[in-house]
Amino acid sequence: MAPSDSTSDTPDAQARQSPRGLQAPLFAFPFRLFFLSAALIAAVLVPLWVFLLTRGGLDNLALPPMLWHQHEMLAGFLNAAIAGFLLTAVCNWTGARPVAGGRLLAVWLLWLAGRLAMTFAGTWPMAASVIDLAFMPVLAWLAGIRIWHARQYRQLVLMMVLAFCWVLDLLFHLSGSPHYLHALVVLAAVLILIIGGRITPAFTRNWLQARGRDSARVRTIPWMTPVGLGLALMVAVLVALDIKGTLLAVLALAAALMASLRLAGWSSWQIRDEPLLWILHLGHVWVVLGFVLLALAQWHWVAPTSWLHALGAGAMGTTIMGVMTRVAVGHTGRAMALPPGGILLYALVLTAGGLRVLTALGWLPWLSGVWLSAGLWSLAFAGFLLLYGPLLTRPRVDGKPG
């Protein structure tokens, strides 16, 4: 329903409808619960996968360890981050009330059920697949119905990308073919280009204006956005169809060029002393690098999996960390600044991504490179839980709801 149609979604009404424990700040806004969940699964999942791959165990996985790792980095880590961001941002876009209280808990439990099913329900693979696939349609509905009623039709492109993600996950469950997961990694980059392409230049411009600097240097050229997104989507389609070769290489290079041209207009050098901004810019740098490596892999100039780690551990990890740390302070009424030690989280996630790509390229010994990158990655997101957990589980400092 639209906000004006009913008062049942107001914070007071939600408090009356929810058990007392669900009135806690953790259930007041989606970003709180889902960002903590994304950080927790990121901190645990990667080192657990390396352990399973090298030592064995967990015989009830619904997938072989390698595929389980790839799938859960997307359906687990990425989807939790998407849910936290999207269900929060849609309230700003539309003025709608947030999914909160018991409703939020139900959505989160659906996400959690998918993770438990994919980890422990290997003897019932069909049931595990059905449970896993149930989350994304619910997320898209909760966001889409608010967007539709508010007539924010430009946001529907996100719903289309989420639908594409769900179809690819379905095809993966039906076939077990990893190229569908690889296409999902490309779609993660597309989401970064869409969302990051909106918030990064806007935040950069606002930051410069607030400090009396020349914000006019932050330029966005309108035609670049649809062209760049179109090229990236074509790359995703080719990867989903398992079409390799020169055509994929050319499209990937073109997508990298468009992304780099957009980034060049955002005056990245002007915000070098603001970590909450340059981390978002670096997320786009990873996207560019990932598409370049994808192109080079088609000509066998680099290892065929190096681009997956540039877009995964690099772009996804950097951007999600950047967005979560920014939202965690901004949406809890705090000053827009990193807490003490926050810069270390950025250094850890960037280094983890870099080491993982170098390992995939064969420039580091595989076992030691994977363990080192996994350890740094886990430390980065465990650090998020340590530094931002108290912020996300306490009321806003300004006394406002949410």
N, C-alpha and C positions, 0 to 999 in steps of 0.2 A: 504494500500500500504506500501511497505517497504520504509525506509527513503530515499534510493537512487532512488526510482522510480519517485519521484515528489518533487517539492519545495513548494507545496501548503500547507504543514503543518508547514512550518518554522514560527518562531514568527513574522517576518516582513510581510509574506503573510497573516497570521492570522489577524494581525492588520489592514491590508488593507481591509480584507473581513468582519471585525466585526464593528458594530457601535462603536462610540467613547467611550461610557460608558462601553463597553465590553472589552476595552483595559486596564481596571483597574487591579491592581495586584490581586484582588480577583478572576479574571477569567484567570489568567496566568497559573495556574497549578491546577489539580483537588483536591489536598489535601487541598487547602485553603478553597474553598467553601464547600466541603463535610465534612471536619472536624468541621467547624463551625456549619454546619447543624446537625451533629451527636451530638455535645455538646448541642445545643439548644433543640433538641427533647428529649435528655436524661434529661435535667434540667426540662423540662415541663411535660413530659409524665408520669413519675412515681408518683409525687404528684397529678397530675390530675386524674390518675387512682384511687388512694386511695380516693380522694374526691368523684369521681363518685360512687365508691363501697359503700361508707358510707353515702353519701348525695343524690345521684342520679343526673339526669340531662343528657343533650346531648342525646336526644331520637333518633337521627338520626345516631347513631353508626351502622356500618355495621355488628358488632358482639356484643354479650353480653360483658359487661365491662371486665370480667376476660379474656375471649379469645381475646378481642381487645388489652388488655394490653400485653398479651403474644405475640401476632402476631406483634404488632408494635415495641416491643423491638427487634424483629428480622428483620422484613421487613423495619422498620424505622431506628432505632438506629444502629443495626449491619450492615445493607446493606449500609448505608451512610459511616460508617467507612471503610468497605471493599472497596467501590468505591474510597474513597480518597486515601487509601493505594495502592490498586492494580493499578489504573490508573497512579499513580505516580511511583510506583516501576517498572512497565513494561517498562517505559522509560529508567531506569537504566539498566534493564536486556537486552534490545534489541537495545538501541540507537535510538528508534523511537521518533518522536516529540510528545509532550503531546496533549491531548484533551484540547482545550483552546478556549477562546472567545465565539462566538455564539454556537459552537458545545457543549462546556461544559455547557452553560446555558440550551440548549435543553435537555441534559441528566439529569441535575439537576431538571428541570421542570417536567420531567417524574417521577422522584423519588417523588417530591413534590405532583404531581397529585395523586399518589397512597396513600399518607398519607391523603390528603384531602378527597379522595373517601372513604377510610376506616373509616373516622371520621364523615363525613356528608352525605354520599350517601346511608344510610341504607335502604331507600325506593327503591333503585335500586341495590340490592345485586350482581346481575350478572355483571352489568356494573362496580361496585366497584372492583369485583374480577379481571375482565379483565384488568382494569387500573393498579391494584396492581401488577399483574403478568407480565406486560410489561417491567418493569425495568431490571430485572436480565438478560434476554436474550440480551438486548442491551449492558449492562455492560460486559457480557462474550464475546460478539462479538468484542467490542472495544479492550479488552485486548487480546483475543484469536487470532485475525487477526495479531496483532503486534508480538505476540509470534511465530505464525506459519511462518510468513515471515522471521523472524530472526532465525528460526530453533532452538529456545530455547525450545526443546521438553520436557525437564525435568519440565518446568513450567506448562505443560498441566495437571498435576495432580490437580492443583488448578482449572482448568476449569472443570474437572470431578466433583470435590466436589461442585462447584457452580451449575453445572447441577443437581446434587443430591438435592441440596437445593431447586432449582426451582421446581423439581418434587414433593418434599414434600410439598411445599407451594401450588402447584396445588391440590394435594390430600387433603390437609386441606380445601381448598375452596370448593372442590366437596363434602366432607363428613362432615365437621365441627368437625371432631374427634381431640381432643387435643393431642393425642399421636404423630401425625405428627409434631406438634410444638415442642414436647419434643425431637423428633429425630433431629429437626433442632438445638436445643440447644446442642446436642451431636456433631453435625457437626460443630458448632461454636468452640467447643473444639478441633475438628480435625484440623480446620484451624489454631488455636493457636499452635497446635503441629507441623504443617507443617511450617508456617511462623516463629513462635517463635523459632522452632527448628533449623532454618537457621540463623536468625539474632542474637539471644541471645548469643550463643557461639562465633560467629564471632565478635560481638561488644565487648564482654568480653575479648577475646584474643587481639584485637587491643588496647583496653584501657590499659591492663596490659603491652603490649609491649611499648606503648608510655611512660609509667612511669618506664620502666626498671625492671619490675617485671617478675616473672616466668610465662610466658604465656603457657608454655608446660604443665602445670597442667590442662589446659582446654582441655578435651579429648572428642572426639566424636567417637563412635564405629559405623561404617557404617551399620551393620546389624540391629542395634536397631531401626533405623528409619522406614524401611519398616515393620518390625514386629510390632512395636508399633502402627503405623498408621493402619495396617491391623486389629489389635485387636480393635482399637477405631472405625473403620468403621463397624466392625461386631456388635459392641454394638449399633451403630446407626441403623443398619438394623433391629436388634431384637426389638429395641424400636419402629421403624417405623411400624413393623409388630404386635406390641402390644404383643410380646411374653415376658412373665415375668417368674421369677423363678430362679432355680439354675444355668442353663446355662448362663443366663444374668449376674448373680452375679459373676460367675467364669470368664467370659470374661471381665467384668468391673474391677475385681481385677487384672487380668493379664495386662489390659491396664494401670491401675494405677501403677503397678510394673514397667512396661517398661518406663513410663513417669518419674517415680522417679529415675530410674537407669540412664536415660539420663541426668536428672537434676543434679544428684550427680557428674557427670563427668565435670560439667561446673565451678567448683571452686567458688561457690556462695559466700563463706566466704571471698574471696579475693576482692570482689567489694562492700563490705558492706558500704564503704564511698562514693559510687557513686550512688545517687538516680536514675539517668536515666537508670542505669543497673539493680539495685536490684528490681525495680518495674517490669521489664520483667521477672526476675527469680520468683518473687512472683506470677505472672500470671500463671506460670507452677505449682506452689504449689497448687493453687486453682484447677487446672485441676485434679491433683492427688486426692485431697480431694473430688472433685465432683464424680469421678469414685468410690472411696471407699464408699461414702455415697449411691451411686446408688446400689452397691453390698449389702450393709447392709440393704437397704430398701427392697430388694427381700426376705430377711429372717425376715422382720418385726422388725428389731432391731432399726430402726430409722424411722422418719416420711417419708412417700413416696414422698413428694415434696422437701425435704431438698437438695437433689442433684441438682435439677433444679436451686435453688438459688445459690449454690456453683459454678456451671458452668456459670450461668447467671450473677447475680449481682457481684459474686466473680471473676471468670476467665475472662469473657467478659469485665466487667467494669474495672478491673485492667489492663488488657492487652491493651485495647483500649486507656485508659488514658495514659499508658506508651508509646505506639507507637505515639499517637498524640502529646504529649509534646516533644518527641524526634524529630519527623519529623518537627514540627513547628519551632524549632530553627535551626536544621541542614540544612533544605532545604530553609531557608530564609537567609543563609549566616552568621548566628550568631555563636558565640562560643557555643560548646556543653555543656551547663550548664543550670540548672534551674534558672528562674528569682526569685527575692525575693518573698516569699510566695508560690512558686511552691511546696515545700514539703508538705504544708498543703493540697493541692489537693490530693496527694497520701494518706495522713492520712485519709482524709474524705472518699474517695472511698473504701479504705480497711475496714474502720470501718463500713461503710454502708453495705458492703457485709457481714461482720461478723455478724452484728446485724440481717440482714435478714435471715441468716442461723440459728442463734440461735432462732429467732422467729418461723421459720418453724419447728425446733426441739421441740418446746414447752417450751423452757427454758426462754422465755420472754412472757409477755402478748401479745396476738396477735395484738390488735388495737394499743397499744402504741409502740410496737416493729416495726410494719409496718410504722407508721407515722414517728418514729424516723429515721429508716433506709432510708425512702423515702426523708426526709428532708436533711439528710447528703449527700445522693446521688445527690440530686438536687443542693446543695451548691457546691459540687465538680465540677460538669460540668458547673454551672454558673460561678464558679471561673475560669474555663478554658476559657470561653468567655471573662472574664474580663482581665485576664493576657495575653492570647495569641491572642485575637481578634485583637489588634493593630499590632501584628507581621504578622498576616495572611492577613491583609488588606493593608499593606504597601509594597513598593518594597523591594527586597533583599538589604541588607546593603552593599554587595560587588559589587553591580552594575550589576551583571549577570542577564540574562533573567530568568524568572520563579518566 
